[in-house]
Amino acid sequence: MKKIIIAIDGFSSCGKSTMAKDLAKEIGYIYIDSGAMYRAVTLYCLEHNLFNADGSIRESELKSRMKDIRITFRLNPETQLPMTFLNGTNVEERIRTLEVSSHVSPVAALGFVRQAMVEQQQAMGKEKGIVMDGRDIGTAVFPQAELKIFVTASARIRAQRRYDELKAKGQDVSFEDILKNVEERDRIDQTREISPLRKADDAILLDNSRMTVNEQKEWLKERFNEAANE
């Protein structure tokens, strides 16, 4: 069985990260959460006051600081799942807040941010044996990936999943606010000038609106076995 690159793209809150993490753990691959990288840059912007009052970004200031933003992943020894580190600090929980979700799309749309993150991601994938999820993995980061999956689900179902996840963490959130955020992120992701969200021509479509986590796992494992044994 050959080592391959697995690219999982799709809309926000589709469960891409959960699918990718579970698959990587099961098959012994390295999981890279590209979305977490953009969230970490967003958190850096929030913590360093790089957003203006109207929500726009101080682009020139952020661009000058990109060399100071280092994102790495380390395995949690208990869960064996990756944790996101920003300049050596574990930010896994902080990058999952609604505040970061509400600011991440405009940050991810900046060309110099995407270039810096793609360079880091491509360096991580040189030896293959990786699973990466995001918005443009199969189209921009690893167009040569042997297995590409594009995940979708209805906006309301994705908002409900995000709402349930945040409530379970004890966060006081509104379903309507989350739905608005999901729909706005879809709009920005699909219309941004650089690497817009789209299905690669050779990607396999997965609509998981009505699928259980176990059904997704089985479906994805079958696709992996097919690609790795070709």
Stockholm file with secondary structure:
# STOCKHOLM 1.0

chainA/1-230         MKKIIIAIDGFSSCGKSTMAKDLAKEIGYIYIDSGAMYRAVTLYCLEHNLFNADGSIRESELKSRMKDIRITFRLNPETQLPMTFLNGTNVEERIRTLEVSSHVSPVAALGFVRQAMVEQQQAMGKEKGIVMDGRDIGTAVFPQAELKIFVTASARIRAQRRYDELKAKGQDVSFEDILKNVEERDRIDQTREISPLRKADDAILLDNSRMTVNEQKEWLKERFNEAANE
#=GR chainA/1-230 SS CCCCEEEEEECTTSSHHHHHHHHHHHHTCEEEEHHHHHHHHHHHHHHTTCBCTTSCBCHHHHHHHGGGCCEEEEECTTTCCEEEEETTEECTTGGGSHHHHHHHHHHHTCHHHHHHHHHHHHHHTTTCCEEEEESSIIIIICTTCSEEEEEECCHHHHHHHHHHHHHHTTCCCCHHHHHHHHHHHHHHHHHCSSSCCCCCTTCEEEECTTCCHHHHHHHHHHHHHHHHTC
#=GC SS_cons         CCCCEEEEEECTTSSHHHHHHHHHHHHTCEEEEHHHHHHHHHHHHHHTTCBCTTSCBCHHHHHHHGGGCCEEEEECTTTCCEEEEETTEECTTGGGSHHHHHHHHHHHTCHHHHHHHHHHHHHHTTTCCEEEEESSIIIIICTTCSEEEEEECCHHHHHHHHHHHHHHTTCCCCHHHHHHHHHHHHHHHHHCSSSCCCCCTTCEEEECTTCCHHHHHHHHHHHHHHHHTC
//
